[in-house]
Amino acid sequence: MAAVIGPKEFNTASKDNNKIWKEFIDSVTSTLKTEVLPSKKIKSDTYYLLIEYEIGADGQIAINNVSCSPENSFLQQQVKERLTLTAPQMNPLLTNGKARKVVKKYTLILPKS
């Protein structure tokens, strides 16, 4: 018989994942600011990036889409590449004791002066 996971356990995994994701994004943001933003392919502006990702039933992260406003394909490609290469392992989210896929979105703001 499978153990039933209540709301408390679900929230614990979610909070742990939020902490893991925040630390990961902080690290990637730092790298982007030093290695990507100085490029001449990126004009001075404030870039709003929408990152759509999925936490798999096994805790693996897959980056589904990165969109950028204002449009900058070079920045989009660099962000997606860096997120994909260094994505951390997360805790699978459980519902009624079964791991499930979860689609998430995250907004990242990168100013270039």
Secondary structure, 3 states (H helix, E strand, C coil): CCCCCCHHHHHHHHHHHHHHHHHHHHHHHHHHHHHHCCCCCCCCEEEEEEEEEEECCCCCEEEEEEEEECCCHHHHHHHHHHHHHHCCCCCCEEECCEEECEEEEEEEEEEEC
